[in-house]
Amino acid sequence: MRRVEFHPEAQNEFAFAARFYENQRQGLGLDFTLTIQWTYERLVESPTAGAPFGHRLRRVLVPKFPYGLL
């Protein structure tokens, strides 16, 4: 398995988005967090999931939210 890491800017964007969604509707921030976690687990279990993104990366889109994980 390849190494998985979160870029510091991606971590900041994730935290900001979770707060944003929670401020829009109670529980939506948690839904966002759990959906990101599910997508991350899918990516770890199936590294070839998603579409090619550049030469060395793949992108898995996050269901229900306008984000993708590389």
CNS distance restraints for C-alpha pairs under 8 A (distance, minus, plus):
assign (resid   1 and name CA) (resid  44 and name CA) 7.96 0.50 0.50
assign (resid   1 and name CA) (resid  47 and name CA) 7.91 0.50 0.50
assign (resid   4 and name CA) (resid  44 and name CA) 7.61 0.50 0.50
assign (resid   6 and name CA) (resid  10 and name CA) 6.22 0.50 0.50
assign (resid   6 and name CA) (resid  11 and name CA) 6.25 0.50 0.50
assign (resid   7 and name CA) (resid  11 and name CA) 6.31 0.50 0.50
assign (resid   8 and name CA) (resid  12 and name CA) 6.31 0.50 0.50
assign (resid   9 and name CA) (resid  13 and name CA) 6.14 0.50 0.50
assign (resid  10 and name CA) (resid  14 and name CA) 6.02 0.50 0.50
assign (resid  11 and name CA) (resid  15 and name CA) 6.27 0.50 0.50
assign (resid  12 and name CA) (resid  16 and name CA) 6.12 0.50 0.50
assign (resid  13 and name CA) (resid  17 and name CA) 5.99 0.50 0.50
assign (resid  14 and name CA) (resid  18 and name CA) 6.14 0.50 0.50
assign (resid  15 and name CA) (resid  19 and name CA) 6.33 0.50 0.50
assign (resid  16 and name CA) (resid  20 and name CA) 6.08 0.50 0.50
assign (resid  17 and name CA) (resid  21 and name CA) 6.08 0.50 0.50
assign (resid  17 and name CA) (resid  29 and name CA) 7.69 0.50 0.50
assign (resid  18 and name CA) (resid  22 and name CA) 6.14 0.50 0.50
assign (resid  18 and name CA) (resid  28 and name CA) 7.92 0.50 0.50
assign (resid  18 and name CA) (resid  29 and name CA) 4.52 0.50 0.50
assign (resid  18 and name CA) (resid  30 and name CA) 7.18 0.50 0.50
assign (resid  18 and name CA) (resid  32 and name CA) 6.30 0.50 0.50
assign (resid  18 and name CA) (resid  33 and name CA) 6.49 0.50 0.50
assign (resid  19 and name CA) (resid  23 and name CA) 6.13 0.50 0.50
assign (resid  19 and name CA) (resid  29 and name CA) 6.11 0.50 0.50
assign (resid  20 and name CA) (resid  24 and name CA) 6.39 0.50 0.50
assign (resid  20 and name CA) (resid  29 and name CA) 7.23 0.50 0.50
assign (resid  21 and name CA) (resid  25 and name CA) 6.44 0.50 0.50
assign (resid  21 and name CA) (resid  28 and name CA) 5.40 0.50 0.50
assign (resid  21 and name CA) (resid  29 and name CA) 4.69 0.50 0.50
assign (resid  21 and name CA) (resid  32 and name CA) 7.37 0.50 0.50
assign (resid  22 and name CA) (resid  26 and name CA) 5.23 0.50 0.50
assign (resid  22 and name CA) (resid  27 and name CA) 5.98 0.50 0.50
assign (resid  22 and name CA) (resid  28 and name CA) 5.08 0.50 0.50
assign (resid  22 and name CA) (resid  29 and name CA) 4.03 0.50 0.50
assign (resid  22 and name CA) (resid  30 and name CA) 7.21 0.50 0.50
assign (resid  23 and name CA) (resid  29 and name CA) 7.74 0.50 0.50
assign (resid  24 and name CA) (resid  28 and name CA) 7.37 0.50 0.50
assign (resid  25 and name CA) (resid  29 and name CA) 7.76 0.50 0.50
assign (resid  27 and name CA) (resid  31 and name CA) 6.25 0.50 0.50
assign (resid  28 and name CA) (resid  32 and name CA) 6.08 0.50 0.50
assign (resid  29 and name CA) (resid  33 and name CA) 6.18 0.50 0.50
assign (resid  30 and name CA) (resid  34 and name CA) 6.09 0.50 0.50
assign (resid  31 and name CA) (resid  35 and name CA) 6.03 0.50 0.50
assign (resid  32 and name CA) (resid  36 and name CA) 6.14 0.50 0.50
assign (resid  32 and name CA) (resid  65 and name CA) 7.41 0.50 0.50
assign (resid  33 and name CA) (resid  37 and name CA) 6.19 0.50 0.50
assign (resid  34 and name CA) (resid  38 and name CA) 6.11 0.50 0.50
assign (resid  35 and name CA) (resid  39 and name CA) 6.13 0.50 0.50
assign (resid  35 and name CA) (resid  62 and name CA) 7.01 0.50 0.50
assign (resid  35 and name CA) (resid  63 and name CA) 7.06 0.50 0.50
assign (resid  36 and name CA) (resid  40 and name CA) 6.04 0.50 0.50
assign (resid  36 and name CA) (resid  62 and name CA) 6.55 0.50 0.50
assign (resid  37 and name CA) (resid  41 and name CA) 6.17 0.50 0.50
assign (resid  38 and name CA) (resid  42 and name CA) 6.21 0.50 0.50
assign (resid  39 and name CA) (resid  43 and name CA) 6.22 0.50 0.50
assign (resid  39 and name CA) (resid  60 and name CA) 7.36 0.50 0.50
assign (resid  39 and name CA) (resid  61 and name CA) 7.86 0.50 0.50
assign (resid  39 and name CA) (resid  62 and name CA) 6.17 0.50 0.50
assign (resid  39 and name CA) (resid  63 and name CA) 7.99 0.50 0.50
assign (resid  39 and name CA) (resid  69 and name CA) 7.73 0.50 0.50
assign (resid  40 and name CA) (resid  44 and name CA) 6.23 0.50 0.50
assign (resid  40 and name CA) (resid  69 and name CA) 7.31 0.50 0.50
assign (resid  41 and name CA) (resid  45 and name CA) 6.09 0.50 0.50
assign (resid  42 and name CA) (resid  46 and name CA) 5.94 0.50 0.50
assign (resid  42 and name CA) (resid  49 and name CA) 7.83 0.50 0.50
assign (resid  43 and name CA) (resid  47 and name CA) 5.21 0.50 0.50
assign (resid  43 and name CA) (resid  48 and name CA) 7.71 0.50 0.50
assign (resid  43 and name CA) (resid  49 and name CA) 6.35 0.50 0.50
assign (resid  43 and name CA) (resid  60 and name CA) 7.10 0.50 0.50
assign (resid  47 and name CA) (resid  58 and name CA) 7.99 0.50 0.50
assign (resid  48 and name CA) (resid  58 and name CA) 7.21 0.50 0.50
assign (resid  49 and name CA) (resid  58 and name CA) 7.38 0.50 0.50
assign (resid  49 and name CA) (resid  59 and name CA) 7.85 0.50 0.50
assign (resid  49 and name CA) (resid  60 and name CA) 6.66 0.50 0.50
assign (resid  50 and name CA) (resid  58 and name CA) 5.85 0.50 0.50
assign (resid  50 and name CA) (resid  59 and name CA) 5.15 0.50 0.50
assign (resid  50 and name CA) (resid  60 and name CA) 4.40 0.50 0.50
assign (resid  50 and name CA) (resid  61 and name CA) 7.24 0.50 0.50
assign (resid  51 and name CA) (resid  58 and name CA) 5.34 0.50 0.50
assign (resid  51 and name CA) (resid  59 and name CA) 5.37 0.50 0.50
assign (resid  51 and name CA) (resid  60 and name CA) 6.73 0.50 0.50
assign (resid  52 and name CA) (resid  56 and name CA) 7.87 0.50 0.50
assign (resid  52 and name CA) (resid  57 and name CA) 6.11 0.50 0.50
assign (resid  52 and name CA) (resid  58 and name CA) 4.31 0.50 0.50
assign (resid  52 and name CA) (resid  59 and name CA) 6.33 0.50 0.50
assign (resid  53 and name CA) (resid  57 and name CA) 5.09 0.50 0.50
assign (resid  53 and name CA) (resid  58 and name CA) 4.80 0.50 0.50
assign (resid  53 and name CA) (resid  59 and name CA) 5.88 0.50 0.50
assign (resid  53 and name CA) (resid  70 and name CA) 7.67 0.50 0.50
assign (resid  54 and name CA) (resid  58 and name CA) 7.56 0.50 0.50
assign (resid  57 and name CA) (resid  70 and name CA) 6.15 0.50 0.50
assign (resid  58 and name CA) (resid  70 and name CA) 5.50 0.50 0.50
assign (resid  59 and name CA) (resid  68 and name CA) 6.10 0.50 0.50
assign (resid  59 and name CA) (resid  69 and name CA) 5.46 0.50 0.50
assign (resid  59 and name CA) (resid  70 and name CA) 4.43 0.50 0.50
assign (resid  60 and name CA) (resid  68 and name CA) 5.39 0.50 0.50
assign (resid  60 and name CA) (resid  69 and name CA) 5.25 0.50 0.50
assign (resid  60 and name CA) (resid  70 and name CA) 6.52 0.50 0.50
assign (resid  61 and name CA) (resid  66 and name CA) 7.82 0.50 0.50
assign (resid  61 and name CA) (resid  67 and name CA) 6.10 0.50 0.50
assign (resid  61 and name CA) (resid  68 and name CA) 4.11 0.50 0.50
assign (resid  61 and name CA) (resid  69 and name CA) 6.39 0.50 0.50
assign (resid  62 and name CA) (resid  66 and name CA) 6.85 0.50 0.50
assign (resid  62 and name CA) (resid  67 and name CA) 5.39 0.50 0.50
assign (resid  62 and name CA) (resid  68 and name CA) 5.22 0.50 0.50
assign (resid  62 and name CA) (resid  69 and name CA) 7.20 0.50 0.50
